């Protein structure tokens, strides 16, 4: 019991730190995709940072790996496990191909031949890792956001319960309770409508930018060269990948939320 409490109180396991790692990881992936052509020095060091954040993320969720062969597998758990497995394979493939293609970070290593396979593998795995990372976020974050929603709703009801301790007639207390519940319900309905409208807009923009950057060609793959708009600024190259990532996350988040509500 004391051991579990000490693990939960560890800074690496705190919720703010875990969210910070995930947000920083997402930003790093976007910058990696945007610097794939021009800024080779920045691209390689960003790749090192992304791999380090990936390892930290796995350490934070080592309990998930320990429970991999325990319990029953529902269809949703199987999907999450498959996504994590594919994402791990992508990062291992990116690490292996980076050792061969690197001209900055690993320039001190002796020449390793194999660029004929390392370049297409790096190109393929980098795009799949980018998408799968946001798919993974969409599969996992609804659980976290639902906790916050329940917490805020419970806080509202607890405030109401504390106000009921005042000396008012019972009928007036019940009436105030009913009005408060209706207001909370209406507020959550409005929030839900706005949330899904925002997700639909992000999915639409993500699809538009994905086809604008010919993303399907890199996922199949159909090309061995990466074109990221060398005449564009860094911000102009980051924006499309930002919306592709957010659109992927929004699509999976919405489908996961609807699936859990339908069960």
Backbone torsions as a table, in degrees:
resi	resn	phi	psi	omega
1	UNK	NA	-45.2	178.9
2	UNK	-65.8	-34.4	179.6
3	UNK	-65.2	-42.7	179.6
4	UNK	-64.7	-36.6	178.5
5	UNK	-67.9	-38.4	179.2
6	UNK	-66.7	-35.3	177.0
7	UNK	-67.0	-40.6	-179.8
8	UNK	-68.2	-31.6	-179.2
9	UNK	-84.1	-5.5	178.9
10	UNK	-64.5	136.3	-177.7
11	UNK	-55.2	-36.6	-179.6
12	UNK	-65.2	-25.0	-176.3
13	UNK	-97.1	-3.4	-179.9
14	UNK	-67.8	145.3	-176.3
15	UNK	-62.2	-43.5	177.7
16	UNK	-59.2	-40.7	180.0
17	UNK	-67.5	-40.3	179.7
18	UNK	-65.0	-41.8	177.3
19	UNK	-65.6	-40.0	178.2
20	UNK	-60.9	-41.5	177.4
21	UNK	-62.7	-43.6	-178.6
22	UNK	-65.8	-42.0	179.1
23	UNK	-65.7	-44.0	178.6
24	UNK	-64.0	-36.7	177.6
25	UNK	-63.2	-43.7	179.6
26	UNK	-64.4	-42.6	178.6
27	UNK	-63.0	-41.5	179.5
28	UNK	-63.0	-40.3	178.8
29	UNK	-63.7	-40.5	178.9
30	UNK	-63.8	-44.0	178.5
31	UNK	-65.6	-35.0	177.6
32	UNK	-61.8	-45.7	-179.8
33	UNK	-66.6	-33.0	-177.4
34	UNK	-77.6	-24.7	-177.7
35	UNK	-103.4	18.2	-175.2
36	UNK	-67.8	-19.1	-174.7
37	UNK	-108.5	-51.7	-170.1
38	UNK	-89.7	-58.3	-172.0
39	UNK	-86.9	82.0	-177.2
40	UNK	-66.2	-41.4	179.7
41	UNK	-60.8	-49.9	179.5
42	UNK	-64.9	-37.8	-177.6
43	UNK	-63.1	-42.9	-178.1
44	UNK	-69.2	-40.9	179.5
45	UNK	-71.7	-33.2	173.3
46	UNK	-64.9	-36.9	176.5
47	UNK	-63.0	-40.5	175.9
48	UNK	-62.1	-42.5	179.5
49	UNK	-64.2	-41.2	179.9
50	UNK	-64.2	-41.3	179.5
51	UNK	-66.5	-38.2	177.7
52	UNK	-64.1	-44.1	177.8
53	UNK	-64.6	-34.7	176.4
54	UNK	-63.5	-42.2	178.6
55	UNK	-65.7	-43.2	178.0
56	UNK	-60.3	-40.4	178.3
57	UNK	-61.5	-40.0	179.2
58	UNK	-68.1	-38.1	177.4
59	UNK	-64.3	-40.3	178.6
60	UNK	-63.5	-28.4	-177.8
61	UNK	-114.4	35.0	-179.8
62	UNK	-65.2	-25.9	176.6
63	UNK	-63.8	-31.7	177.6
64	UNK	-65.7	-41.9	179.0
65	UNK	-66.9	-36.2	179.1
66	UNK	-65.7	-31.0	-178.4
67	UNK	-94.1	13.7	-174.6
68	UNK	-61.0	-37.2	-177.1
69	UNK	-106.9	21.5	178.5
70	UNK	-113.2	150.5	175.5
71	UNK	75.6	177.5	-179.7
72	UNK	-88.8	150.8	-179.5
73	UNK	-104.6	110.9	170.7
74	UNK	-79.8	172.1	179.0
75	UNK	-63.9	-35.0	-179.2
76	UNK	-71.0	-42.1	178.0
77	UNK	-65.3	-38.2	177.4
78	UNK	-63.1	-40.9	178.5
79	UNK	-63.3	-46.3	179.6
80	UNK	-61.8	-41.1	179.5
81	UNK	-65.4	-40.6	179.0
82	UNK	-63.6	-41.3	179.0
83	UNK	-64.1	-44.7	179.3
84	UNK	-63.8	-41.0	179.0
85	UNK	-62.8	-46.3	179.1
86	UNK	-64.6	-39.4	178.4
87	UNK	-64.7	-39.6	178.1
88	UNK	-65.6	-41.3	177.3
89	UNK	-61.4	-41.3	179.4
90	UNK	-61.7	-44.3	-178.5
91	UNK	-70.2	-34.5	175.3
92	UNK	-66.7	-40.4	176.4
93	UNK	-65.8	-37.3	177.2
94	UNK	-66.4	-39.5	178.8
95	UNK	-64.5	-42.9	-179.4
96	UNK	-66.1	-44.6	-179.3
97	UNK	-70.0	-29.0	179.0
98	UNK	-65.9	-33.8	178.4
99	UNK	-61.6	-30.3	-178.7
100	UNK	-86.3	-39.3	-173.5
101	UNK	-87.2	-15.8	-173.0
102	UNK	-63.3	136.1	174.8
103	UNK	-121.8	1.0	-178.1
104	UNK	-125.2	-66.6	-173.2
105	UNK	-65.8	-44.2	-177.2
106	UNK	-109.9	32.0	-179.9
107	UNK	-68.3	-20.0	-179.5
108	UNK	-76.6	-13.6	179.2
109	UNK	-74.9	151.7	174.0
110	UNK	-64.1	157.3	-178.2
111	UNK	-57.3	126.1	177.2
112	UNK	-113.3	117.0	-178.3
113	UNK	-82.9	146.0	179.9
114	UNK	141.9	17.2	-179.5
115	UNK	-64.2	-19.9	-179.7
116	UNK	-64.4	-29.3	176.1
117	UNK	-105.8	-25.7	-176.1
118	UNK	-67.8	-39.2	-177.3
119	UNK	-66.0	-51.9	178.0
120	UNK	-64.8	-33.8	177.6
121	UNK	-66.0	-43.4	179.5
122	UNK	-63.2	-41.4	179.7
123	UNK	-65.8	-43.4	-179.7
124	UNK	-66.8	-51.0	-175.6
125	UNK	-69.0	-31.4	-179.4
126	UNK	-65.2	-41.0	179.8
127	UNK	-72.5	-39.6	177.4
128	UNK	-67.8	-38.9	178.1
129	UNK	-63.3	-39.7	178.9
130	UNK	-60.8	-49.0	-179.3
131	UNK	-68.6	-44.4	-177.2
132	UNK	-65.0	-31.4	177.6
133	UNK	-63.0	-41.1	179.1
134	UNK	-77.2	-29.6	172.5
135	UNK	-64.0	-43.9	178.1
136	UNK	-60.2	-42.2	177.6
137	UNK	-63.1	-41.6	179.0
138	UNK	-65.8	-30.0	178.9
139	UNK	-77.5	-30.0	-172.8
140	UNK	-99.4	-34.0	-173.3
141	UNK	-69.9	-27.7	176.4
142	UNK	-55.7	-32.3	178.3
143	UNK	-65.0	-39.9	-179.5
144	UNK	-71.1	-45.7	-178.7
145	UNK	-65.7	-33.7	177.8
146	UNK	-65.0	-33.3	177.2
147	UNK	-64.3	-41.9	179.1
148	UNK	-65.2	-38.3	179.1
149	UNK	-64.7	-45.0	178.2
150	UNK	-63.5	-38.3	-179.3
151	UNK	-64.7	-44.9	-179.7
152	UNK	-67.0	-37.6	178.3
153	UNK	-66.7	-41.7	179.0
154	UNK	-65.0	-36.3	177.0
155	UNK	-63.1	-39.3	178.6
156	UNK	-63.4	-42.7	179.4
157	UNK	-68.8	-35.3	179.2
158	UNK	-68.0	-35.3	175.4
159	UNK	-63.5	-38.5	179.2
160	UNK	-66.8	-41.9	179.8
161	UNK	-62.8	-37.4	178.5
162	UNK	-68.3	-34.0	178.1
163	UNK	-71.9	-22.9	179.9
164	UNK	-71.8	-14.6	-179.9
165	UNK	-73.4	-13.4	178.0
166	UNK	-68.7	158.6	-175.6
167	UNK	-81.4	91.1	175.5
168	UNK	-131.8	156.1	175.9
169	UNK	-60.5	151.9	-176.8
170	UNK	-61.3	-39.9	-178.7
171	UNK	-64.1	-39.3	179.6
172	UNK	-68.1	-36.4	178.2
173	UNK	-65.6	-43.9	178.8
174	UNK	-63.8	-39.6	179.7
175	UNK	-65.2	-43.8	178.8
176	UNK	-64.4	-37.5	178.2
177	UNK	-62.9	-42.9	-179.8
178	UNK	-65.9	-42.1	179.2
179	UNK	-63.5	-42.7	-179.9
180	UNK	-63.1	-41.9	178.7
181	UNK	-63.9	-40.3	178.4
182	UNK	-64.5	-39.8	179.3
183	UNK	-66.0	-42.4	177.8
184	UNK	-62.4	-42.8	179.5
185	UNK	-63.1	-43.8	179.5
186	UNK	-64.6	-39.3	179.6
187	UNK	-63.2	-41.5	179.6
188	UNK	-69.7	-33.3	176.5
189	UNK	-65.1	-44.5	178.5
190	UNK	-62.9	-44.0	179.0
191	UNK	-61.2	-39.3	180.0
192	UNK	-65.7	-42.9	179.5
193	UNK	-62.7	-46.4	179.4
194	UNK	-63.1	-40.8	-179.1
195	UNK	-62.1	-48.0	-178.8
196	UNK	-69.6	-33.2	175.8
197	UNK	-63.6	-40.7	178.0
198	UNK	-65.6	-41.6	179.3
199	UNK	-64.1	-40.5	178.7
200	UNK	-62.5	-42.6	178.9
201	UNK	-63.4	-41.0	-179.9
202	UNK	-67.6	-39.1	177.7
203	UNK	-63.5	-43.2	179.3
204	UNK	-61.2	-47.5	179.5
205	UNK	-64.7	-37.6	177.9
206	UNK	-61.8	-42.5	179.1
207	UNK	-65.8	-42.4	179.8
208	UNK	-59.9	-48.7	-178.8
209	UNK	-69.0	-33.1	179.4
210	UNK	-62.6	-42.4	178.4
211	UNK	-76.5	-28.9	177.5
212	UNK	-66.0	-34.5	178.4
213	UNK	-92.6	7.0	-179.2
214	UNK	54.9	42.2	-177.4
215	UNK	-59.6	-38.6	178.8
216	UNK	-58.0	-30.3	-179.7
217	UNK	-66.0	-29.9	179.6
218	UNK	-83.9	-18.8	-178.6
219	UNK	-88.2	-21.0	-173.8
220	UNK	-78.1	-47.5	-7.1
221	UNK	-98.1	159.6	179.1
222	UNK	-123.2	-1.4	-179.3
223	UNK	-143.3	150.5	178.9
224	UNK	-103.8	3.0	-178.0
225	UNK	-123.4	147.8	-176.8
226	UNK	-107.6	122.9	178.6
227	UNK	-114.6	113.1	-177.2
228	UNK	-119.8	24.1	178.4
229	UNK	72.6	69.8	-175.1
230	UNK	-65.3	-18.8	179.7
231	UNK	-90.3	3.4	-179.1
232	UNK	-99.5	156.9	175.9
233	UNK	-74.3	168.4	-179.1
234	UNK	-61.9	-40.9	179.8
235	UNK	-64.2	-40.8	179.5
236	UNK	-66.3	-26.5	177.2
237	UNK	-86.3	-23.9	179.3
238	UNK	-76.7	-37.2	-174.4
239	UNK	-57.5	-48.0	178.9
240	UNK	-58.6	-43.3	-179.5
241	UNK	-70.3	-30.2	174.8
242	UNK	-61.3	-46.2	-178.9
243	UNK	-74.0	-31.1	174.6
244	UNK	-64.4	-44.7	178.3
245	UNK	-64.6	-47.4	179.5
246	UNK	-65.7	-36.1	177.7
247	UNK	-66.2	-40.8	176.9
248	UNK	-63.2	-46.6	178.3
249	UNK	-60.1	-44.9	-177.4
250	UNK	-63.9	-40.6	179.5
251	UNK	-62.9	-49.2	-178.5
252	UNK	-68.6	-39.6	178.0
253	UNK	-59.5	-46.0	-178.8
254	UNK	-65.9	-44.9	179.8
255	UNK	-64.2	-39.9	179.2
256	UNK	-65.3	-42.4	179.8
257	UNK	-64.3	-42.9	179.1
258	UNK	-66.4	-39.0	179.5
259	UNK	-63.8	-42.1	-178.9
260	UNK	-70.6	-33.9	177.3
261	UNK	-71.6	-29.5	-178.2
262	UNK	-76.7	-21.2	-177.8
263	UNK	-73.1	NA	NA
